[in-house]
């Protein structure tokens, strides 16, 4: 009996490992603001266990961070707002919202047990319950009587934003946050697994708006999940659905939703790929960094060829010392996107010639580390 010969099997060649990403730690320690120095050491170089007490104090020596902390009111808030950005003409964070301020302090490297974040915790946890109490709408409440649908919408926005701030501060293990995260994630799953995920639009007059029952993920919900790695591992099926949803082309329609009888802008909702091409990156570099960091924290960056190529393109804009410079021109990148403000720029507005590149240089190293790329310390 003749045994047929089996076809030759080509050996499986694993994909080549990405080259190390050069990280100019020495340059940042010489030129960057104290919070960036601290986070470069602890979050990118990962020397946290061996740094001195002097290094641990760096975030608390930075004048802008101290001014922000001092601006907090005795009740733990920063005023009558939650998501508001500070007055651009003020050096003292006038008008800043509590959630925005808490996230900024976390980005500065302040610990959750530091007095300002400790005092803010009570208000942030109060925003998590599933109620429609109009007393907790802050700037989303407006003046006068507000329709029940608008109350429900406003509480949902602040609930997710507060959950994001608490997750970023390090409260993943708190049962109150985990309970809120579970409810938020379940709503995202219900939306993604329903026909609404493909066709969320209805026609109102001559415009297409999101249906009232559509619940796309918000930037705040994504940020919450990004800072809850253990929770994500318990809900990996939803995360897989979420990745495919975020990878789809962004619709041409504006993010406006029918709330009651009103068509209300919903800028916090994410309806697809928010960084689809190079032109989007060049148009708003700070937002591109925000999106790439978010995708890296969620574990999505390495899975998406388009985002990976855009990140590599930013790495190509670094000089021989690993310091990033603009692809064109010499202006410091700026953004009008409100979700960018808590993390960019951490460097002072009036930074010197060298310091003005420290924010982007640090973020590129951080994103590389979060994405699992090998880091070469310089």
Residue, then its C-alpha position, 0 to 999 in steps of 0.5 A: x500500500x502506497x502512503x500518499x505524501x503530505x504537502x510540505x507545510x511552510x513554517x509559520x513566521x511570527x511577525x517581526x517585533x516592532x523596534x524599540x521606541x527611543x524615549x529621551x528621559x534625560x532631555x525631559x529631566x533637563x527641560x520639562x515641567x516637574x509633572x512631566x519629569x515625574x510621569x516620565x520617570x514613573x509611567x514611561x521609564x517605570x522607575x517608580x519603586x526606586x525613585x527618591x522622595x524628592x522625585x515623588x514630591x515633584x508634582x506638588x512643586x509645580x506652581x500651576x498645579x498648586x494654583x489649581x488646588x488652592x482654587x478648590x472650595x471648602x465643599x470639595x468642588x471648584x464652583x457650580x460646574x462639573x465639565x466647564x473649562x477655565x477662562x482662557x484669560x485667567x491664570x488661576x483656573x477661574x470657572x473650571x469644573x470639578x470633574x475637569x479640575x480633578x482630572x487635571x490634577x491626576x494628569x499632573x501626577x497628584x495622588x488620590x489621597x492628596x487633599x484636593x482629590x480627597x475632598x472632591x471624592x465625595x461629590x464625584x461619588x454622589x454623581x454615580x447613582x442612577x437618579x434623575x435629581x435635578x439638584x445635581x445637574x450643575x451647569x447642565x441644569x440651566x435656569x428655570x424648569x427643565x424637562x424630565x428628558x433633559x434631566x435624565x440626559x444631563x445626569x447620564x452625562x455627569x455620571x459617566x464623566x464622574x466615573x471616568x475621573x474616579x477611575x483615573x484617580x485609581x478607584x477601580x476597586x471601589x464597589x460604587x464605581x464598579x457598579x456604575x461601570x457595570x451599568x454603563x457597560x451594559x447599556x453600551x452592550x445593549x446598543x452595540x448588539x442592537x440594530x440601532x448600532x447600524x442605523x441609529x438615525x431618524x429624520x426630524x424635519x430636514x435633518x437626521x438625528x440620533x434616535x432617543x433610544x440610541x446609546x452610543x458610547x461616550x468619550x467619558x465611558x471610554x475613558x472610564x474603561x481605559x482606566x479599569x483594566x481588571x474590569x475590562x478583562x471581566x467584560x472582554x466580549x463587550x470590549x471586542x464589540x466596542x473595538x469593531x464599532x470604534x474602527x468603523x468610518x465616522x458618519x457624516x451626520x452631526x452628533x445631535x440627538x432627539x431628547x424629548x422634543x428638542x434636538x440636542x448636540x451630544x459632542x461627548x458621543x463617539x460614533x466611529x473612528x475619530x482619527x481616520x487619516x493623516x489630515x485629521x492628525x495634522x489638523x489637531x495634534x493634541x486631539x490625535x494624541x488624546x485618541x491614540x492614548x485612549x486606544x492604547x489604554x483600551x488595548x486597541x492601538x496595536x490591533x488597528x493598522x491605521x492608528x498604528x501607522x499614524x502613531x509611527x508617523x508621529x514617532x518619525x517627526x522626532x529628531x536624533x535625540x528623540x524630541x518631537x517637533x512639528x511636521x510643518x512649521x514651528x508653532x506649538x500644537x493647540x486644540x479647541x476640543x474640550x476633552x483635550x484640556x485636562x491632559x494637554x498641555x501640562x507644560x506652562x503656557x509661557x514655556x521656553x524654546x525647548x520646553x514647548x516640545x516636552x508635552x508631545x515628546x512625553x505623550x509619545x513615550x507614554x503611548x508607546x509604553x501603554x501599547x506594549x512597545x519596547x522602550x529605549x531610555x535615552 
